[in-house]
Amino acid sequence: MPGHVGYSVVPWKQRNGRATAALSLLLTVAAKEGLDRLVTLCNEDNDASRRVIEHNGGELFMRGPHPSDRPDQIKLYFWLTPGTAG
Ligand SMILES: CC(C)(COP(=O)(O)OP(=O)(O)OC[C@H]1O[C@@H](n2cnc3c(N)ncnc32)[C@H](O)[C@@H]1OP(=O)(O)O)[C@@H](O)C(=O)NCCC(=O)NCCS
């Protein structure tokens, strides 16, 4: 079943672990729903989002454009495994 993972934290609350915690909570929900893996994307130059994904065990498996964005916007594609994040 396709879906979409998105997160945004207001600038004055950033860099305090909120997005990392939110993605971790989402993975807990996904595990309870029986999903065994998710794909998540971020722009190649979005260091904050990349760190959020990596803190939740994201494994980079592909780099390239996505039909939802400009062809020259390179995305990083990660596997996330619900229930395994610390
Ligand atoms: C991406 C975003 C949600 C991160 O939210 P956050 O609550 O600040 O994230 P966290 O506090 O959990 O930080 C996660 C990591 O990103 C790093 N980080 C946060 N903001 C950063 C920035 N502007 N530049 C570089 N690294 C940053 C943190 O230092 C942390 O890494 P570390 O633990 O290795 O030091 C937030 O920057 C945002 O809303 N950005 C605009 C929307 C967006 O890009 N959404 C994601 C689309 S894929």
Ligand as a Chemical Component Dictionary entry (heavy atoms), coordinates in Angstrom:
data_LIG
# 
_chem_comp.id                   LIG 
_chem_comp.type                 NON-POLYMER 
_chem_comp.pdbx_formal_charge   0 
_chem_comp.three_letter_code    LIG 
# 
loop_
_chem_comp_atom.comp_id 
_chem_comp_atom.atom_id 
_chem_comp_atom.alt_atom_id 
_chem_comp_atom.type_symbol 
_chem_comp_atom.charge 
_chem_comp_atom.model_Cartn_x 
_chem_comp_atom.model_Cartn_y 
_chem_comp_atom.model_Cartn_z 
_chem_comp_atom.pdbx_ordinal 
LIG C1  C1  C 0 13.966 18.346 8.780  1  
LIG C2  C2  C 0 13.364 18.903 10.065 2  
LIG C3  C3  C 0 11.930 18.352 10.175 3  
LIG C4  C4  C 0 14.215 18.437 11.263 4  
LIG O1  O1  O 0 13.524 18.792 12.444 5  
LIG P1  P1  P 0 14.255 18.878 13.874 6  
LIG O2  O2  O 0 13.203 18.662 14.923 7  
LIG O3  O3  O 0 15.086 20.095 13.942 8  
LIG O4  O4  O 0 15.221 17.597 13.821 9  
LIG P2  P2  P 0 16.003 16.961 15.046 10 
LIG O5  O5  O 0 16.103 17.958 16.156 11 
LIG O6  O6  O 0 15.389 15.641 15.335 12 
LIG O7  O7  O 0 17.471 16.853 14.460 13 
LIG C5  C5  C 0 17.870 15.756 13.668 14 
LIG C6  C6  C 0 19.289 15.962 13.199 15 
LIG O8  O8  O 0 19.333 16.996 12.203 16 
LIG C7  C7  C 0 20.295 17.986 12.562 17 
LIG N1  N1  N 0 19.826 19.257 12.099 18 
LIG C8  C8  C 0 18.699 19.902 12.473 19 
LIG N2  N2  N 0 18.572 21.049 11.777 20 
LIG C9  C9  C 0 19.651 21.118 10.951 21 
LIG C10 C10 C 0 20.097 22.060 9.984  22 
LIG N3  N3  N 0 19.395 23.164 9.702  23 
LIG N4  N4  N 0 21.245 21.791 9.316  24 
LIG C11 C11 C 0 21.952 20.678 9.561  25 
LIG N5  N5  N 0 21.583 19.729 10.462 26 
LIG C12 C12 C 0 20.449 19.973 11.158 27 
LIG C13 C13 C 0 20.357 17.905 14.062 28 
LIG O9  O9  O 0 21.571 18.441 14.543 29 
LIG C14 C14 C 0 20.252 16.402 14.278 30 
LIG O10 O10 O 0 21.471 15.746 13.973 31 
LIG P3  P3  P 0 22.500 15.275 15.111 32 
LIG O11 O11 O 0 21.674 14.595 16.175 33 
LIG O12 O12 O 0 23.390 14.341 14.380 34 
LIG O13 O13 O 0 23.142 16.514 15.597 35 
LIG C15 C15 C 0 13.330 20.458 10.073 36 
LIG O14 O14 O 0 14.640 20.932 9.789  37 
LIG C16 C16 C 0 12.338 21.036 9.102  38 
LIG O15 O15 O 0 11.144 21.196 9.420  39 
LIG N6  N6  N 0 12.803 21.363 7.880  40 
LIG C17 C17 C 0 11.944 21.917 6.852  41 
LIG C18 C18 C 0 10.987 20.853 6.295  42 
LIG C19 C19 C 0 11.724 19.644 5.752  43 
LIG O16 O16 O 0 12.791 19.743 5.136  44 
LIG N7  N7  N 0 11.100 18.450 5.981  45 
LIG C20 C20 C 0 11.664 17.180 5.524  46 
LIG C21 C21 C 0 11.329 16.909 4.104  47 
LIG S1  S1  S 0 12.022 15.342 3.558  48 
# 
loop_
_chem_comp_bond.comp_id 
_chem_comp_bond.atom_id_1 
_chem_comp_bond.atom_id_2 
_chem_comp_bond.value_order 
_chem_comp_bond.pdbx_ordinal 
LIG C1  C2  SING 1  
LIG C2  C3  SING 2  
LIG C2  C4  SING 3  
LIG C2  C15 SING 4  
LIG C4  O1  SING 5  
LIG O1  P1  SING 6  
LIG P1  O2  DOUB 7  
LIG P1  O3  SING 8  
LIG P1  O4  SING 9  
LIG O4  P2  SING 10 
LIG P2  O5  DOUB 11 
LIG P2  O6  SING 12 
LIG P2  O7  SING 13 
LIG O7  C5  SING 14 
LIG C5  C6  SING 15 
LIG C6  O8  SING 16 
LIG C6  C14 SING 17 
LIG O8  C7  SING 18 
LIG C7  N1  SING 19 
LIG C7  C13 SING 20 
LIG N1  C8  SING 21 
LIG N1  C12 SING 22 
LIG C8  N2  DOUB 23 
LIG N2  C9  SING 24 
LIG C9  C10 SING 25 
LIG C9  C12 DOUB 26 
LIG C10 N3  SING 27 
LIG C10 N4  DOUB 28 
LIG N4  C11 SING 29 
LIG C11 N5  DOUB 30 
LIG N5  C12 SING 31 
LIG C13 O9  SING 32 
LIG C13 C14 SING 33 
LIG C14 O10 SING 34 
LIG O10 P3  SING 35 
LIG P3  O11 DOUB 36 
LIG P3  O12 SING 37 
LIG P3  O13 SING 38 
LIG C15 O14 SING 39 
LIG C15 C16 SING 40 
LIG C16 O15 DOUB 41 
LIG C16 N6  SING 42 
LIG N6  C17 SING 43 
LIG C17 C18 SING 44 
LIG C18 C19 SING 45 
LIG C19 O16 DOUB 46 
LIG C19 N7  SING 47 
LIG N7  C20 SING 48 
LIG C20 C21 SING 49 
LIG C21 S1  SING 50 
# 
